[in-house]
Amino acid sequence: MEPEIGPRALRLPPSVAEALRRELPPLAEEILAVIAVEVPAYARPLEGKFGAGVNRGVQIALSHFLELAEGEPGASPALGRELYVDLGRAEVRAGRPLDALLTAYRVGARVSWGRLAEVGLRSGLDGPALVALAAAVFAYIDELSAASAQGFAAEQSALAGDRDRRLRSLALLLVGGAPAAQLDAAADSAGWAPPATLTPVLVPGPGALDLAGRWDDRSLVVDEEDGALLLLPDVDGPGRHARLDRLLGGRAAVVGLPAPWAGVSLAVPLLRRAAALVAAGELPSGRPVSVEDELGRLVVHADPAALAELRHRRLAPFADLTERGRERLLPTLASWLRHQGDRQAVALELAVHPQTVRYRVGLLRDLLGDALDDPQHRFELALVLA
């Protein structure tokens, strides 16, 4: 249970307390006038709901202080922290910094002490009693400030949590391909300003949320079983690819294609297909993989069953070779197809003598016959060797 607020160590004589109480209405007016001058956030006319709230807060704080100061312990119910906690929460909802409220408290304490000291002297308070009164006033304000700071922080945390939930909901809607009207409403509800494009990025392991925040405060995150799917804004801008490479830092991520923000769901299936090929060893692992750089392989692997059948048929002539023979001839065939029969280029790529290339191509012609000169057959060989 939170402690009650109030000057528990101070007990004023009834006559002094009564004299101070008579000063409360003009003191409240003076405090409000000085606050309006010295605290810019409260400089607007104190009218309507806003003015009533500020006026009530000052009146209650002053009354509560004197109620506690003049009564015996437990004689009157003390106002708890909740009012001041709520004042802190209200500052967040009003879009004001906490400094404005704390400054208003300090102004109130200064003005209050000036007026209370005058009345105390006229009422016969001696020096030690005035010192105790001053200490009680400023300790009271410190407690009000602490309670309001607690409320301010709690409201900020609640709003941040609520916005985070809304952003995660928006991310799921985007990945799921929700209708444009629903996406617009969700973006507006989350206070999210849509970028021109979003790029989906699959990031394995922990730390994905940190990466998203470091890229852009509009980045969105969808939790995955082993990592996260990030939706990063405007990756396709000038110099942004290099920045993304630095951000990923060699992490084994898969970077999808940029898409208009509301249509990013169309880029996700290709991204997942690339990730599946990485997992199957068909694409490089242990470093970032770009879907854009691997579109050819994705096309080749679009129908695994058809590819397996084509590979079986076109590479059947190599079945009877030894493993060592296949290890020499298949890379030579792939390089020869890439370089369109240029023996010098093949020799350079494979780091062998051109005569070695000539000899191996002769063996390939023995195995494949006229197929090496048939455009369709050569295309299919290139596909299965890709």
Secondary structure, DSSP 4 states (H G I P E B T S, - for coil): -PPPPS-TT----HHHHHHHHHTHHHHHHHHHHHHHHH-GGG-S---HHHHHHHHHHHHHHHHHHHHHHHSPTTSSPPP-THHHHHHHHHHHHHT--HHHHHHHHHHHHHHHHHHHHHHHHHTT--HHHHHHHHHHHHHHHHHHHHHHHHHHHHHHHHHHHHHHHHHHHHHHHHHTT--HHHHHHHHHHHT----SEEEEEEEESS-HHHHHHHH-TT-EEEEETTEEEEEEETTTSTTHHHHHHHHHTT---EE---EEGGGGGGGHHHHHHHHHHHHTTSS--SS-EETGGGHHHHHHTSSHHHHHHHHHHHTGGGTTS-HHHHHHHHHHHHHHHHTTT-HHHHHHHHTS-HHHHHHHHHHHHHHHGGGGG-HHHHHHHHHHH-
